[in-house]
Amino acid sequence: MVHPQAAAPGTSMPGNDAVTRRFAAFAAGLTYDALPPVVREHLTLFLLDYLRVASLGQRMPWSGWAVKLAAELGGNGQSTILFSTDRTDPERATFVNTTFSGSIDADDVHVGSMLHPGCIVISAALAVGEARGASGERILAAIAAGYENMIRIGLSLQPSHFRRGFQSTATCGGFGAATAAACLMFQGPDRTERIAETLGLVASFSGGLTQFYHSGSTVKRIHAAHAAGEGVHAALLASAGFSGPADILEGKDGFARAYADGHDFDKGLSSLGEQWRLLEVAIKPHASSARVLSAIEATASLCTEHGLTIDDIDTIRVGIPKVIQGRLTVNEPKDIQAAQMSLPFCMAMVLKQGRAVPEGFTLNIDDFETTLADLSVMAISSRVSCELDDDAERVSTEQSVGAKVTFQLKNGKVVERFIDAPKGSVSRPFTMDDHVARFRAELARRFDAARVDALQAEVQGLATAGGVARLMQLLSGR
């Protein structure tokens, strides 16, 4: 691993040759035709899941705050606010739509880089693509570039970045949005340089601390939205004539030095354009941290297989890898956000239902809102003992985190379930049929069947569409 160290004035840190420009050049040269079929398919399922989650998130109170703020700030009507006839400028539309899609912890996730790319990158690409009249192919290529750059920059800094107290969706998310927006805004021979300068700009706006794990608050609800909006803002600034350092990632006083105690850009740049890190993105079955999903699944499996209720269980233990110890193992969360991040509380929500848990169940944000005030669930959560486990450590990777759940029953029997990777992870993905069904089930709560059919067709046919105008019109309800 390359660590930050002194460099001569005006130079980059040793071992980091033109990192920012290499990410920019990759994005500048990427076309839809160059994308492998499996990447194209993933972009479609990412879009289906993005709209499903945004529909859920739009109903949340903080989403209303974001809409109200955007209206108060004004802005020209170039870009659509999802599920509304309201239109505003691309930056504010990106902020609002990312609040919808990235605030309920149900959005897609790359476990190794510890960030959520879809809510940020897709929001930026749709808003800018709509405003600029970009074709479906160009929008999809911009999304692919945004995913790759955002994930790979995050991977280059982890885990030191997280240990320093930064939430990488907020800090690295701007790079994903800036990449997608700049790809759609800049053409011509200087395209690589303009994208690099946009990355240089957005780095100066980067922020996002994890104190919310300890103290509560609603700030994490807009971490992704702020990063996404600033990514578009950076591209607009670059278009207006401003520039940022084109060596911002690797520079001696750049992003890596400021935001991490160690970094490895060789890892982030390895096989760029050949190996697709976006294929490692997981889709969540529940609105909770990706690192607690295996424990939720194991708990549900034990309850249904053995016909258990909480009254049958004497002790509750869960074996975990070290990476989740502490911030994700709080037994008595302070608010809804903390409850979603709490492995014990998520398990308790399942145990409250016990053997009545339906097949294919989902813990949605509404469930956490209802359950947090239930003292019996909090009492169950307080009984969950999280312990470091060698097996869970062994199977946990940059793609998923395992868990071993053990119940000592009151009749003396011990039952155990080990899940090495949860449903929705890279090794156990949802099928395209699963994604379509989940998309249709949620959008049917808003629109009639004919409109849902049309929306599905627009998403699945975006590559051949002249743009996103029809898709945004359908989503607006017009």
FENJOZI-V539719 format. One line per field, one symbol per residue. psi: psi as a letter, one per 20 degrees, with the letter a starting at -180 (. if undefined). A space follows every 10 residues. Layout:
psi: ???
This chain:
psi: ppqprqqqpj rrqqjnolgg hhgghgghip rhhipqhhgg ghhghggghg hghhgghhiq hhhhgggggh hhibqqmhqp pqkqiqqarh ghgggghhgg ijijkjrqqo ggilrnhghg gggggggggg hikqrgghgg hhgggggggg ghgghhiqih gghijqohgh gihhhggggg ghhihprrhj gghhgghghh ghhijqroqk hhhhiarjhh hjgggggggh gggghhghhi irqrpjkhgi qhkagghhjq iqrnihghip kpigpohiij pqppiqmrqh ijhhhggggg gggghjlqrh iipgqoqppq rhhipehjkp hnqhagghgh iogghghhhg hhhciipqpk qporhhhhgh hhiohhghgg hiipopqpph ghghipaihr prqopppoqi jiqpqqppoh prpirhimqq rhhggggggh gghiigrrhg hgghgghggi jhhjqiajgg ghgghij.
